[in-house]
Amino acid sequence: VVFILWALFSVVGLFGNGFVIVAYTRKTELQTLRNRFFVNLTVINILIYVVGVGIAIPVNFYPGDEEHNSMKKLLCDVEGTAYALLLFSSLSSLAVISFDQYLTIVYPLRNYITSSRASWLILFSWLYGFAAAAPPVLHLGAHYTSSRYFNYTLC
């Protein structure tokens, strides 16, 4: 049941975020600096769904015998790193959007966000995600559990 719901949410999320990307690329009036932040967040969301279906499901439903444990540990490391990167990039993108909205409300007649500043802020959101994803890559606090009673792995 969990697998079906997980897959259903991922498919719906992929289509919804895909429509945002298509609308942004096809409509020139939507291609504003502020919408770049939302498109960045949309790309992150799409990658979260791809990681969720592409990595997390094989980790959780891969056979639980001893010969597959090294593969599960590798997939757990990749999954943990990818989720940390995407989670913190998403959070920093939301912070950038909030900061932009703050500037728009407090200083409505000034345009603080230029094209280069928008690009730097988007780059910052990804660099922050990479920095926050470093602990799983370095195995700081990594934990792997596999149950012998259930076919489930907790990374």
C-alpha positions as CSV (number, residue, x, y, z in Angstrom):
1,V,0.0,0.0,0.0
2,V,2.8,2.4,0.9
3,F,4.6,1.6,-2.4
4,I,1.4,2.3,-4.4
5,L,0.9,5.7,-2.7
6,W,4.5,6.6,-3.0
7,A,4.5,5.8,-6.7
8,L,1.2,7.6,-7.2
9,F,2.4,10.8,-5.5
10,S,5.6,10.7,-7.5
11,V,3.8,10.4,-10.8
12,V,1.4,13.2,-10.0
13,G,4.3,15.3,-8.8
14,L,6.3,14.7,-11.9
15,F,3.4,15.7,-14.1
16,G,2.5,18.8,-12.1
17,N,6.1,20.0,-12.0
18,G,6.6,19.1,-15.6
19,F,3.7,21.3,-16.6
20,V,5.3,24.2,-14.7
21,I,8.6,23.7,-16.7
22,V,6.7,23.5,-20.0
23,A,4.6,26.6,-19.2
24,Y,7.8,28.6,-18.2
25,T,9.7,27.6,-21.4
26,R,6.8,28.2,-23.8
27,K,5.4,31.4,-22.5
28,T,7.8,34.4,-22.7
29,E,5.6,36.5,-20.3
30,L,6.3,33.9,-17.6
31,Q,10.1,34.1,-18.0
32,T,10.7,36.7,-15.3
33,L,13.5,36.8,-12.8
34,R,11.2,36.0,-10.0
35,N,9.9,33.0,-11.8
36,R,13.4,31.6,-12.2
37,F,13.3,31.0,-8.4
38,F,10.1,29.0,-8.8
39,V,11.5,27.0,-11.7
40,N,14.6,26.2,-9.7
41,L,12.3,24.9,-6.9
42,T,10.4,22.9,-9.5
43,V,13.6,21.3,-10.9
44,I,14.5,20.3,-7.3
45,N,11.0,18.8,-6.8
46,I,11.3,16.8,-10.0
47,L,14.7,15.5,-8.9
48,I,13.2,14.5,-5.5
49,Y,10.6,12.4,-7.2
50,V,13.2,10.8,-9.5
51,V,15.4,10.0,-6.5
52,G,12.3,8.7,-4.6
53,V,11.3,6.3,-7.3
54,G,14.7,5.6,-8.8
55,I,16.7,4.9,-5.7
56,A,14.6,4.7,-2.6
57,I,12.2,2.0,-4.0
58,P,15.1,-0.4,-5.0
59,V,16.7,0.2,-1.6
60,N,13.6,-0.7,0.2
61,F,12.5,-3.7,-1.9
62,Y,15.9,-5.2,-2.9
63,P,16.3,-8.7,-1.6
64,G,17.3,-8.8,2.1
65,D,19.9,-11.6,2.0
66,E,23.6,-11.1,2.9
67,E,25.0,-11.1,-0.6
68,H,23.0,-7.9,-1.5
69,N,23.8,-6.0,1.7
70,S,26.8,-4.2,0.1
71,M,24.6,-3.0,-2.7
72,K,22.0,-1.8,-0.2
73,K,24.6,0.1,1.7
74,L,25.8,1.8,-1.5
75,L,22.3,2.7,-2.5
76,C,21.6,4.0,1.1
77,D,24.7,6.3,0.8
78,V,23.6,7.6,-2.6
79,E,20.0,8.0,-1.4
80,G,21.0,9.8,1.7
81,T,23.4,12.2,-0.1
82,A,20.8,12.9,-2.8
83,Y,18.0,13.6,-0.4
84,A,20.2,15.8,1.8
85,L,21.4,17.8,-1.3
86,L,17.8,18.2,-2.6
87,L,16.3,18.9,0.8
88,F,18.7,21.7,1.7
89,S,18.6,23.1,-1.8
90,S,14.8,23.2,-1.6
91,L,14.9,24.9,1.7
92,S,17.4,27.5,0.6
93,S,15.4,28.1,-2.6
94,L,12.3,28.7,-0.4
95,A,14.4,31.1,1.7
96,V,15.5,33.0,-1.5
97,I,11.9,33.2,-2.7
98,S,10.9,34.6,0.8
99,F,13.7,37.1,0.7
100,D,12.7,38.2,-2.8
101,Q,9.1,38.6,-1.6
102,Y,10.2,40.6,1.4
103,L,12.2,43.0,-0.8
104,T,9.2,43.4,-3.1
105,I,6.8,44.2,-0.2
106,V,9.1,46.5,1.8
107,Y,10.6,48.3,-1.2
108,P,7.9,48.1,-3.9
109,L,9.4,50.7,-6.3
110,R,13.0,49.3,-6.2
111,N,14.2,46.4,-8.3
112,Y,16.9,44.7,-6.2
113,I,16.9,41.5,-8.1
114,T,18.9,41.7,-11.3
115,S,19.6,38.8,-13.7
116,S,23.1,38.2,-12.2
117,R,21.8,38.4,-8.6
118,A,19.1,35.9,-9.4
119,S,21.7,33.5,-10.9
120,W,23.9,34.0,-7.9
121,L,21.0,33.3,-5.5
122,I,20.1,30.1,-7.4
123,L,23.7,29.0,-7.4
124,F,23.9,29.7,-3.6
125,S,20.8,27.5,-3.0
126,W,22.6,24.6,-4.8
127,L,26.0,25.2,-3.1
128,Y,24.3,25.3,0.3
129,G,22.7,22.0,-0.5
130,F,26.0,20.5,-1.5
131,A,27.6,21.8,1.8
132,A,24.8,20.3,3.8
133,A,25.0,17.0,2.0
134,A,28.6,16.6,2.9
135,P,28.0,14.6,6.2
136,P,26.4,11.6,4.4
137,V,29.1,11.6,1.8
138,L,31.7,11.5,4.6
139,H,29.7,8.9,6.5
140,L,29.2,11.3,9.4
141,G,26.2,9.9,11.3
142,A,25.4,7.3,8.6
143,H,23.2,4.5,9.9
144,Y,22.0,1.4,8.0
145,T,19.5,-1.0,9.3
146,S,18.0,-4.1,7.6
147,S,15.4,-6.2,9.2
148,R,15.6,-10.0,8.9
149,Y,11.8,-10.2,9.6
150,F,10.7,-7.7,7.0
151,N,11.9,-7.0,3.5
152,Y,12.6,-3.4,4.3
153,T,15.8,-1.3,4.7
154,L,16.1,1.9,6.7
155,C,18.9,4.2,5.6
